[in-house]
Amino acid sequence: MPKKGVTFNLRGLAEVQKGFNRALKNIKHRSTEATTDNVLDLCGEAVKQTPVDTGALRGSGYGTVNGVRVAKGKKDGSIKLLGKAPDAEVSYGRVGFGEIYAVTQHELKQNHPKGGNDKYLENPFKEGQNRYLQRYKDGVGKGCKD
């Protein structure tokens, strides 16, 4: 006795695929926005807390998103915004300092009579980590709804 099969006729798959593609694009964009906001926040706080002698260490601070430099430290403890990062499949950010003595200043507990602290990158990261995670959560949530 032949088996009877079930036949489906699906319509609208192209629209569903377009919806998924739109959602993925929105999520990538929102993820890049969250990464940028987090990098700018951390870079700004780290530069502010960087020890000061000549200001060169503060001026060597930088933030990148998806390989594009979006911020640069200034000697006065602020940051200069440089531009916008492109959206990427997986967004990533980096905050760092270019002076050769940056690690020494970060790790050694010293007196800084002109201002600044040791652990000038680590402490702002620890203080902001819940805020940074929330930005990703909010961004991806908005990306799904856009």
CNS distance restraints for C-alpha pairs under 8 A (distance, minus, plus):
assign (resid  12 and name CA) (resid  16 and name CA) 6.43 0.50 0.50
assign (resid  13 and name CA) (resid  17 and name CA) 6.06 0.50 0.50
assign (resid  14 and name CA) (resid  18 and name CA) 6.17 0.50 0.50
assign (resid  15 and name CA) (resid  19 and name CA) 6.17 0.50 0.50
assign (resid  16 and name CA) (resid  20 and name CA) 6.27 0.50 0.50
assign (resid  17 and name CA) (resid  21 and name CA) 6.12 0.50 0.50
assign (resid  18 and name CA) (resid  22 and name CA) 6.06 0.50 0.50
assign (resid  19 and name CA) (resid  23 and name CA) 6.15 0.50 0.50
assign (resid  20 and name CA) (resid  24 and name CA) 6.13 0.50 0.50
assign (resid  21 and name CA) (resid  25 and name CA) 6.17 0.50 0.50
assign (resid  22 and name CA) (resid  26 and name CA) 6.18 0.50 0.50
assign (resid  23 and name CA) (resid  27 and name CA) 6.07 0.50 0.50
assign (resid  23 and name CA) (resid 143 and name CA) 6.34 0.50 0.50
assign (resid  23 and name CA) (resid 144 and name CA) 5.54 0.50 0.50
assign (resid  23 and name CA) (resid 145 and name CA) 7.70 0.50 0.50
assign (resid  23 and name CA) (resid 146 and name CA) 7.08 0.50 0.50
assign (resid  24 and name CA) (resid  28 and name CA) 6.16 0.50 0.50
assign (resid  24 and name CA) (resid 143 and name CA) 7.72 0.50 0.50
assign (resid  24 and name CA) (resid 144 and name CA) 7.81 0.50 0.50
assign (resid  25 and name CA) (resid  29 and name CA) 6.23 0.50 0.50
assign (resid  26 and name CA) (resid  30 and name CA) 6.07 0.50 0.50
assign (resid  26 and name CA) (resid 143 and name CA) 4.66 0.50 0.50
assign (resid  26 and name CA) (resid 144 and name CA) 7.03 0.50 0.50
assign (resid  26 and name CA) (resid 146 and name CA) 6.70 0.50 0.50
assign (resid  27 and name CA) (resid  31 and name CA) 5.92 0.50 0.50
assign (resid  27 and name CA) (resid 139 and name CA) 7.33 0.50 0.50
assign (resid  27 and name CA) (resid 140 and name CA) 5.36 0.50 0.50
assign (resid  27 and name CA) (resid 142 and name CA) 7.69 0.50 0.50
assign (resid  27 and name CA) (resid 143 and name CA) 4.26 0.50 0.50
assign (resid  27 and name CA) (resid 144 and name CA) 6.37 0.50 0.50
assign (resid  28 and name CA) (resid  32 and name CA) 6.21 0.50 0.50
assign (resid  28 and name CA) (resid  87 and name CA) 6.07 0.50 0.50
assign (resid  28 and name CA) (resid  88 and name CA) 6.26 0.50 0.50
assign (resid  28 and name CA) (resid  89 and name CA) 6.20 0.50 0.50
assign (resid  28 and name CA) (resid  90 and name CA) 7.35 0.50 0.50
assign (resid  28 and name CA) (resid  91 and name CA) 7.64 0.50 0.50
assign (resid  28 and name CA) (resid 143 and name CA) 7.77 0.50 0.50
assign (resid  29 and name CA) (resid  33 and name CA) 6.24 0.50 0.50
assign (resid  29 and name CA) (resid  87 and name CA) 5.47 0.50 0.50
assign (resid  29 and name CA) (resid  88 and name CA) 7.77 0.50 0.50
assign (resid  29 and name CA) (resid 143 and name CA) 7.58 0.50 0.50
assign (resid  30 and name CA) (resid  34 and name CA) 6.14 0.50 0.50
assign (resid  30 and name CA) (resid 139 and name CA) 4.91 0.50 0.50
assign (resid  30 and name CA) (resid 140 and name CA) 6.08 0.50 0.50
assign (resid  30 and name CA) (resid 142 and name CA) 7.32 0.50 0.50
assign (resid  30 and name CA) (resid 143 and name CA) 5.79 0.50 0.50
assign (resid  31 and name CA) (resid  35 and name CA) 6.09 0.50 0.50
assign (resid  31 and name CA) (resid  91 and name CA) 6.43 0.50 0.50
assign (resid  31 and name CA) (resid 136 and name CA) 6.35 0.50 0.50
assign (resid  31 and name CA) (resid 139 and name CA) 6.00 0.50 0.50
assign (resid  31 and name CA) (resid 140 and name CA) 6.32 0.50 0.50
assign (resid  32 and name CA) (resid  36 and name CA) 6.04 0.50 0.50
assign (resid  32 and name CA) (resid  65 and name CA) 7.67 0.50 0.50
assign (resid  32 and name CA) (resid  85 and name CA) 7.45 0.50 0.50
assign (resid  32 and name CA) (resid  86 and name CA) 7.53 0.50 0.50
assign (resid  32 and name CA) (resid  87 and name CA) 5.58 0.50 0.50
assign (resid  32 and name CA) (resid  88 and name CA) 7.12 0.50 0.50
assign (resid  32 and name CA) (resid  91 and name CA) 5.51 0.50 0.50
assign (resid  32 and name CA) (resid  92 and name CA) 7.91 0.50 0.50
assign (resid  33 and name CA) (resid  37 and name CA) 6.12 0.50 0.50
assign (resid  33 and name CA) (resid 139 and name CA) 7.56 0.50 0.50
assign (resid  34 and name CA) (resid  38 and name CA) 6.08 0.50 0.50
assign (resid  34 and name CA) (resid 132 and name CA) 7.86 0.50 0.50
assign (resid  34 and name CA) (resid 135 and name CA) 5.52 0.50 0.50
assign (resid  34 and name CA) (resid 136 and name CA) 5.55 0.50 0.50
assign (resid  34 and name CA) (resid 139 and name CA) 6.18 0.50 0.50
assign (resid  35 and name CA) (resid  39 and name CA) 6.08 0.50 0.50
assign (resid  35 and name CA) (resid  65 and name CA) 6.86 0.50 0.50
assign (resid  35 and name CA) (resid  91 and name CA) 6.63 0.50 0.50
assign (resid  35 and name CA) (resid  92 and name CA) 6.59 0.50 0.50
assign (resid  35 and name CA) (resid  93 and name CA) 6.20 0.50 0.50
assign (resid  35 and name CA) (resid 136 and name CA) 7.52 0.50 0.50
assign (resid  36 and name CA) (resid  40 and name CA) 6.06 0.50 0.50
assign (resid  36 and name CA) (resid  65 and name CA) 6.14 0.50 0.50
assign (resid  36 and name CA) (resid  70 and name CA) 7.79 0.50 0.50
assign (resid  36 and name CA) (resid  85 and name CA) 7.56 0.50 0.50
assign (resid  36 and name CA) (resid  93 and name CA) 7.28 0.50 0.50
assign (resid  37 and name CA) (resid  41 and name CA) 6.04 0.50 0.50
assign (resid  38 and name CA) (resid  42 and name CA) 6.07 0.50 0.50
assign (resid  38 and name CA) (resid 132 and name CA) 5.72 0.50 0.50
assign (resid  38 and name CA) (resid 135 and name CA) 7.70 0.50 0.50
assign (resid  39 and name CA) (resid  43 and name CA) 5.82 0.50 0.50
assign (resid  39 and name CA) (resid  63 and name CA) 5.94 0.50 0.50
assign (resid  39 and name CA) (resid  64 and name CA) 7.19 0.50 0.50
assign (resid  39 and name CA) (resid  65 and name CA) 7.37 0.50 0.50
assign (resid  39 and name CA) (resid  93 and name CA) 6.17 0.50 0.50
assign (resid  39 and name CA) (resid  94 and name CA) 6.82 0.50 0.50
assign (resid  39 and name CA) (resid  95 and name CA) 6.53 0.50 0.50
assign (resid  40 and name CA) (resid  44 and name CA) 5.87 0.50 0.50
assign (resid  40 and name CA) (resid  63 and name CA) 6.78 0.50 0.50
assign (resid  40 and name CA) (resid  70 and name CA) 7.79 0.50 0.50
assign (resid  40 and name CA) (resid  71 and name CA) 6.82 0.50 0.50
assign (resid  41 and name CA) (resid  45 and name CA) 6.24 0.50 0.50
assign (resid  42 and name CA) (resid  46 and name CA) 5.91 0.50 0.50
assign (resid  42 and name CA) (resid  95 and name CA) 7.25 0.50 0.50
assign (resid  42 and name CA) (resid 121 and name CA) 7.74 0.50 0.50
assign (resid  42 and name CA) (resid 124 and name CA) 6.39 0.50 0.50
assign (resid  42 and name CA) (resid 125 and name CA) 6.37 0.50 0.50
assign (resid  42 and name CA) (resid 128 and name CA) 7.60 0.50 0.50
assign (resid  43 and name CA) (resid  47 and name CA) 5.99 0.50 0.50
assign (resid  43 and name CA) (resid  61 and name CA) 7.19 0.50 0.50
assign (resid  43 and name CA) (resid  62 and name CA) 6.66 0.50 0.50
assign (resid  43 and name CA) (resid  63 and name CA) 6.01 0.50 0.50
assign (resid  43 and name CA) (resid  71 and name CA) 7.55 0.50 0.50
assign (resid  43 and name CA) (resid  73 and name CA) 7.63 0.50 0.50
assign (resid  43 and name CA) (resid  79 and name CA) 7.51 0.50 0.50
assign (resid  43 and name CA) (resid  95 and name CA) 5.89 0.50 0.50
assign (resid  43 and name CA) (resid  96 and name CA) 7.80 0.50 0.50
assign (resid  44 and name CA) (resid  48 and name CA) 6.18 0.50 0.50
assign (resid  44 and name CA) (resid  73 and name CA) 7.64 0.50 0.50
assign (resid  44 and name CA) (resid  77 and name CA) 7.90 0.50 0.50
assign (resid  44 and name CA) (resid  78 and name CA) 6.28 0.50 0.50
assign (resid  44 and name CA) (resid  79 and name CA) 5.85 0.50 0.50
assign (resid  45 and name CA) (resid  49 and name CA) 6.29 0.50 0.50
assign (resid  45 and name CA) (resid 121 and name CA) 7.99 0.50 0.50
assign (resid  45 and name CA) (resid 124 and name CA) 6.14 0.50 0.50
assign (resid  46 and name CA) (resid  50 and name CA) 6.07 0.50 0.50
assign (resid  46 and name CA) (resid 120 and name CA) 5.22 0.50 0.50
assign (resid  46 and name CA) (resid 121 and name CA) 4.95 0.50 0.50
assign (resid  46 and name CA) (resid 124 and name CA) 6.21 0.50 0.50
assign (resid  47 and name CA) (resid  58 and name CA) 5.32 0.50 0.50
assign (resid  47 and name CA) (resid  59 and name CA) 7.99 0.50 0.50
assign (resid  47 and name CA) (resid  61 and name CA) 6.32 0.50 0.50
assign (resid  47 and name CA) (resid  73 and name CA) 6.07 0.50 0.50
assign (resid  47 and name CA) (resid  74 and name CA) 7.76 0.50 0.50
assign (resid  47 and name CA) (resid  77 and name CA) 5.41 0.50 0.50
assign (resid  47 and name CA) (resid  78 and name CA) 6.58 0.50 0.50
assign (resid  47 and name CA) (resid  79 and name CA) 7.30 0.50 0.50
assign (resid  47 and name CA) (resid 120 and name CA) 7.51 0.50 0.50
assign (resid  48 and name CA) (resid  58 and name CA) 7.67 0.50 0.50
assign (resid  48 and name CA) (resid  77 and name CA) 4.50 0.50 0.50
assign (resid  48 and name CA) (resid  78 and name CA) 6.30 0.50 0.50
assign (resid  48 and name CA) (resid 116 and name CA) 7.29 0.50 0.50
assign (resid  49 and name CA) (resid  77 and name CA) 7.66 0.50 0.50
assign (resid  49 and name CA) (resid 115 and name CA) 7.83 0.50 0.50
assign (resid  49 and name CA) (resid 116 and name CA) 4.68 0.50 0.50
assign (resid  49 and name CA) (resid 117 and name CA) 5.67 0.50 0.50
assign (resid  49 and name CA) (resid 120 and name CA) 5.14 0.50 0.50
assign (resid  49 and name CA) (resid 121 and name CA) 7.90 0.50 0.50
assign (resid  50 and name CA) (resid  57 and name CA) 7.19 0.50 0.50
assign (resid  50 and name CA) (resid  58 and name CA) 5.94 0.50 0.50
assign (resid  50 and name CA) (resid  77 and name CA) 7.68 0.50 0.50
assign (resid  50 and name CA) (resid 115 and name CA) 7.87 0.50 0.50
assign (resid  50 and name CA) (resid 116 and name CA) 4.78 0.50 0.50
assign (resid  50 and name CA) (resid 117 and name CA) 5.91 0.50 0.50
assign (resid  50 and name CA) (resid 118 and name CA) 7.30 0.50 0.50
assign (resid  50 and name CA) (resid 120 and name CA) 5.27 0.50 0.50
assign (resid  50 and name CA) (resid 121 and name CA) 7.91 0.50 0.50
assign (resid  51 and name CA) (resid  57 and name CA) 7.54 0.50 0.50
assign (resid  51 and name CA) (resid  58 and name CA) 7.58 0.50 0.50
assign (resid  51 and name CA) (resid 105 and name CA) 7.32 0.50 0.50
assign (resid  51 and name CA) (resid 112 and name CA) 6.23 0.50 0.50
assign (resid  51 and name CA) (resid 114 and name CA) 7.46 0.50 0.50
assign (resid  51 and name CA) (resid 115 and name CA) 5.74 0.50 0.50
assign (resid  51 and name CA) (resid 116 and name CA) 3.73 0.50 0.50
assign (resid  51 and name CA) (resid 117 and name CA) 5.41 0.50 0.50
assign (resid  51 and name CA) (resid 118 and name CA) 7.04 0.50 0.50
assign (resid  51 and name CA) (resid 120 and name CA) 7.78 0.50 0.50
assign (resid  52 and name CA) (resid  56 and name CA) 7.98 0.50 0.50
assign (resid  52 and name CA) (resid  57 and name CA) 7.30 0.50 0.50
assign (resid  52 and name CA) (resid  58 and name CA) 7.28 0.50 0.50
assign (resid  52 and name CA) (resid 112 and name CA) 7.07 0.50 0.50
assign (resid  52 and name CA) (resid 114 and name CA) 5.57 0.50 0.50
assign (resid  52 and name CA) (resid 115 and name CA) 5.65 0.50 0.50
assign (resid  52 and name CA) (resid 116 and name CA) 5.98 0.50 0.50
assign (resid  53 and name CA) (resid 114 and name CA) 6.45 0.50 0.50
assign (resid  54 and name CA) (resid  75 and name CA) 7.78 0.50 0.50
assign (resid  55 and name CA) (resid  59 and name CA) 6.13 0.50 0.50
assign (resid  55 and name CA) (resid  74 and name CA) 7.73 0.50 0.50
assign (resid  55 and name CA) (resid  75 and name CA) 4.37 0.50 0.50
assign (resid  55 and name CA) (resid  76 and name CA) 6.97 0.50 0.50
assign (resid  56 and name CA) (resid  60 and name CA) 6.19 0.50 0.50
assign (resid  56 and name CA) (resid  75 and name CA) 6.24 0.50 0.50
assign (resid  56 and name CA) (resid  99 and name CA) 7.66 0.50 0.50
assign (resid  57 and name CA) (resid  61 and name CA) 6.86 0.50 0.50
assign (resid  57 and name CA) (resid  75 and name CA) 7.66 0.50 0.50
assign (resid  57 and name CA) (resid  97 and name CA) 6.97 0.50 0.50
assign (resid  57 and name CA) (resid  98 and name CA) 7.55 0.50 0.50
assign (resid  57 and name CA) (resid  99 and name CA) 5.94 0.50 0.50
assign (resid  57 and name CA) (resid 102 and name CA) 6.80 0.50 0.50
assign (resid  58 and name CA) (resid  73 and name CA) 5.54 0.50 0.50
assign (resid  58 and name CA) (resid  74 and name CA) 5.89 0.50 0.50
assign (resid  58 and name CA) (resid  75 and name CA) 5.24 0.50 0.50
assign (resid  58 and name CA) (resid  76 and name CA) 7.61 0.50 0.50
assign (resid  58 and name CA) (resid  77 and name CA) 6.20 0.50 0.50
assign (resid  58 and name CA) (resid  97 and name CA) 7.72 0.50 0.50
assign (resid  59 and name CA) (resid  72 and name CA) 7.05 0.50 0.50
assign (resid  59 and name CA) (resid  73 and name CA) 4.49 0.50 0.50
assign (resid  59 and name CA) (resid  74 and name CA) 4.33 0.50 0.50
assign (resid  59 and name CA) (resid  75 and name CA) 4.76 0.50 0.50
assign (resid  59 and name CA) (resid  77 and name CA) 7.94 0.50 0.50
assign (resid  60 and name CA) (resid  72 and name CA) 7.16 0.50 0.50
assign (resid  60 and name CA) (resid  73 and name CA) 5.91 0.50 0.50
assign (resid  60 and name CA) (resid  74 and name CA) 7.65 0.50 0.50
assign (resid  60 and name CA) (resid  97 and name CA) 5.16 0.50 0.50
assign (resid  60 and name CA) (resid  98 and name CA) 5.00 0.50 0.50
assign (resid  60 and name CA) (resid  99 and name CA) 6.09 0.50 0.50
assign (resid  61 and name CA) (resid  72 and name CA) 5.69 0.50 0.50
assign (resid  61 and name CA) (resid  73 and name CA) 4.44 0.50 0.50
assign (resid  61 and name CA) (resid  74 and name CA) 7.65 0.50 0.50
assign (resid  61 and name CA) (resid  95 and name CA) 7.38 0.50 0.50
assign (resid  61 and name CA) (resid  96 and name CA) 5.67 0.50 0.50
assign (resid  61 and name CA) (resid  97 and name CA) 4.25 0.50 0.50
assign (resid  61 and name CA) (resid  98 and name CA) 6.47 0.50 0.50
assign (resid  62 and name CA) (resid  69 and name CA) 7.11 0.50 0.50
assign (resid  62 and name CA) (resid  70 and name CA) 7.72 0.50 0.50
assign (resid  62 and name CA) (resid  71 and name CA) 5.45 0.50 0.50
assign (resid  62 and name CA) (resid  72 and name CA) 4.38 0.50 0.50
assign (resid  62 and name CA) (resid  73 and name CA) 5.79 0.50 0.50
assign (resid  62 and name CA) (resid  95 and name CA) 5.70 0.50 0.50
assign (resid  62 and name CA) (resid  96 and name CA) 5.56 0.50 0.50
assign (resid  62 and name CA) (resid  97 and name CA) 6.20 0.50 0.50
assign (resid  62 and name CA) (resid  98 and name CA) 7.91 0.50 0.50
assign (resid  63 and name CA) (resid  69 and name CA) 5.81 0.50 0.50
assign (resid  63 and name CA) (resid  70 and name CA) 5.72 0.50 0.50
assign (resid  63 and name CA) (resid  71 and name CA) 4.97 0.50 0.50
assign (resid  63 and name CA) (resid  72 and name CA) 6.51 0.50 0.50
assign (resid  63 and name CA) (resid  93 and name CA) 7.18 0.50 0.50
assign (resid  63 and name CA) (resid  94 and name CA) 5.56 0.50 0.50
assign (resid  63 and name CA) (resid  95 and name CA) 4.43 0.50 0.50
assign (resid  63 and name CA) (resid  96 and name CA) 6.65 0.50 0.50
assign (resid  64 and name CA) (resid  68 and name CA) 5.13 0.50 0.50
assign (resid  64 and name CA) (resid  69 and name CA) 4.14 0.50 0.50
assign (resid  64 and name CA) (resid  70 and name CA) 5.33 0.50 0.50
assign (resid  64 and name CA) (resid  71 and name CA) 6.96 0.50 0.50
assign (resid  64 and name CA) (resid  93 and name CA) 5.44 0.50 0.50
assign (resid  64 and name CA) (resid  94 and name CA) 5.16 0.50 0.50
assign (resid  64 and name CA) (resid  95 and name CA) 6.56 0.50 0.50
assign (resid  65 and name CA) (resid  69 and name CA) 6.50 0.50 0.50
assign (resid  65 and name CA) (resid  70 and name CA) 6.67 0.50 0.50
assign (resid  65 and name CA) (resid  85 and name CA) 5.75 0.50 0.50
assign (resid  65 and name CA) (resid  91 and name CA) 7.04 0.50 0.50
assign (resid  65 and name CA) (resid  92 and name CA) 5.71 0.50 0.50
assign (resid  65 and name CA) (resid  93 and name CA) 4.34 0.50 0.50
assign (resid  65 and name CA) (resid  94 and name CA) 6.60 0.50 0.50
assign (resid  66 and name CA) (resid  85 and name CA) 6.35 0.50 0.50
assign (resid  66 and name CA) (resid  86 and name CA) 6.86 0.50 0.50
assign (resid  66 and name CA) (resid  87 and name CA) 7.62 0.50 0.50
assign (resid  66 and name CA) (resid  88 and name CA) 6.86 0.50 0.50
assign (resid  66 and name CA) (resid  91 and name CA) 5.69 0.50 0.50
assign (resid  66 and name CA) (resid  92 and name CA) 5.31 0.50 0.50
assign (resid  66 and name CA) (resid  93 and name CA) 6.25 0.50 0.50
assign (resid  67 and name CA) (resid  85 and name CA) 7.85 0.50 0.50
assign (resid  67 and name CA) (resid  92 and name CA) 7.94 0.50 0.50
assign (resid  67 and name CA) (resid  93 and name CA) 7.68 0.50 0.50
assign (resid  68 and name CA) (resid  84 and name CA) 7.79 0.50 0.50
assign (resid  68 and name CA) (resid  85 and name CA) 5.68 0.50 0.50
assign (resid  68 and name CA) (resid  86 and name CA) 7.88 0.50 0.50
assign (resid  69 and name CA) (resid  82 and name CA) 6.82 0.50 0.50
assign (resid  69 and name CA) (resid  83 and name CA) 7.37 0.50 0.50
assign (resid  69 and name CA) (resid  85 and name CA) 7.69 0.50 0.50
assign (resid  70 and name CA) (resid  81 and name CA) 5.87 0.50 0.50
assign (resid  70 and name CA) (resid  82 and name CA) 4.76 0.50 0.50
assign (resid  70 and name CA) (resid  83 and name CA) 5.10 0.50 0.50
assign (resid  70 and name CA) (resid  84 and name CA) 6.15 0.50 0.50
assign (resid  70 and name CA) (resid  85 and name CA) 6.82 0.50 0.50
assign (resid  71 and name CA) (resid  79 and name CA) 6.27 0.50 0.50
assign (resid  71 and name CA) (resid  80 and name CA) 5.47 0.50 0.50
assign (resid  71 and name CA) (resid  81 and name CA) 4.57 0.50 0.50
assign (resid  71 and name CA) (resid  82 and name CA) 5.22 0.50 0.50
assign (resid  71 and name CA) (resid  83 and name CA) 7.58 0.50 0.50
assign (resid  72 and name CA) (resid  79 and name CA) 5.44 0.50 0.50
assign (resid  72 and name CA) (resid  80 and name CA) 5.20 0.50 0.50
assign (resid  72 and name CA) (resid  81 and name CA) 6.70 0.50 0.50
assign (resid  72 and name CA) (resid  82 and name CA) 7.16 0.50 0.50
assign (resid  73 and name CA) (resid  77 and name CA) 6.93 0.50 0.50
assign (resid  73 and name CA) (resid  78 and name CA) 6.19 0.50 0.50
assign (resid  73 and name CA) (resid  79 and name CA) 4.41 0.50 0.50
assign (resid  73 and name CA) (resid  80 and name CA) 6.31 0.50 0.50
assign (resid  74 and name CA) (resid  78 and name CA) 5.39 0.50 0.50
assign (resid  74 and name CA) (resid  79 and name CA) 5.36 0.50 0.50
assign (resid  74 and name CA) (resid  80 and name CA) 6.77 0.50 0.50
assign (resid  87 and name CA) (resid  91 and name CA) 7.12 0.50 0.50
assign (resid  96 and name CA) (resid 121 and name CA) 7.95 0.50 0.50
assign (resid  97 and name CA) (resid 102 and name CA) 6.20 0.50 0.50
assign (resid  98 and name CA) (resid 102 and name CA) 7.04 0.50 0.50
assign (resid 101 and name CA) (resid 105 and name CA) 6.29 0.50 0.50
assign (resid 102 and name CA) (resid 106 and name CA) 6.10 0.50 0.50
assign (resid 103 and name CA) (resid 107 and name CA) 6.05 0.50 0.50
assign (resid 104 and name CA) (resid 108 and name CA) 5.85 0.50 0.50
assign (resid 105 and name CA) (resid 109 and name CA) 7.87 0.50 0.50
assign (resid 105 and name CA) (resid 118 and name CA) 6.12 0.50 0.50
assign (resid 106 and name CA) (resid 117 and name CA) 7.84 0.50 0.50
assign (resid 106 and name CA) (resid 118 and name CA) 4.68 0.50 0.50
assign (resid 106 and name CA) (resid 119 and name CA) 4.74 0.50 0.50
assign (resid 106 and name CA) (resid 120 and name CA) 6.17 0.50 0.50
assign (resid 106 and name CA) (resid 121 and name CA) 7.43 0.50 0.50
assign (resid 107 and name CA) (resid 118 and name CA) 6.18 0.50 0.50
assign (resid 107 and name CA) (resid 119 and name CA) 6.21 0.50 0.50
assign (resid 108 and name CA) (resid 118 and name CA) 6.45 0.50 0.50
assign (resid 109 and name CA) (resid 118 and name CA) 5.81 0.50 0.50
assign (resid 110 and name CA) (resid 118 and name CA) 7.17 0.50 0.50
assign (resid 112 and name CA) (resid 116 and name CA) 6.17 0.50 0.50
assign (resid 112 and name CA) (resid 117 and name CA) 6.89 0.50 0.50
assign (resid 116 and name CA) (resid 120 and name CA) 7.54 0.50 0.50
assign (resid 119 and name CA) (resid 123 and name CA) 5.70 0.50 0.50
assign (resid 120 and name CA) (resid 124 and name CA) 6.76 0.50 0.50
assign (resid 121 and name CA) (resid 125 and name CA) 6.35 0.50 0.50
assign (resid 122 and name CA) (resid 126 and name CA) 6.22 0.50 0.50
assign (resid 123 and name CA) (resid 127 and name CA) 6.09 0.50 0.50
assign (resid 124 and name CA) (resid 128 and name CA) 5.98 0.50 0.50
assign (resid 125 and name CA) (resid 129 and name CA) 5.81 0.50 0.50
assign (resid 128 and name CA) (resid 132 and name CA) 6.05 0.50 0.50
assign (resid 129 and name CA) (resid 133 and name CA) 6.19 0.50 0.50
assign (resid 130 and name CA) (resid 134 and name CA) 6.16 0.50 0.50
assign (resid 131 and name CA) (resid 135 and name CA) 6.32 0.50 0.50
assign (resid 132 and name CA) (resid 136 and name CA) 6.71 0.50 0.50
assign (resid 133 and name CA) (resid 137 and name CA) 6.32 0.50 0.50
assign (resid 134 and name CA) (resid 138 and name CA) 6.00 0.50 0.50
assign (resid 135 and name CA) (resid 139 and name CA) 5.89 0.50 0.50
assign (resid 136 and name CA) (resid 140 and name CA) 6.04 0.50 0.50
assign (resid 137 and name CA) (resid 141 and name CA) 6.12 0.50 0.50
assign (resid 138 and name CA) (resid 142 and name CA) 6.15 0.50 0.50
assign (resid 139 and name CA) (resid 143 and name CA) 6.09 0.50 0.50
assign (resid 140 and name CA) (resid 144 and name CA) 6.28 0.50 0.50
assign (resid 141 and name CA) (resid 145 and name CA) 6.58 0.50 0.50
assign (resid 142 and name CA) (resid 146 and name CA) 6.05 0.50 0.50
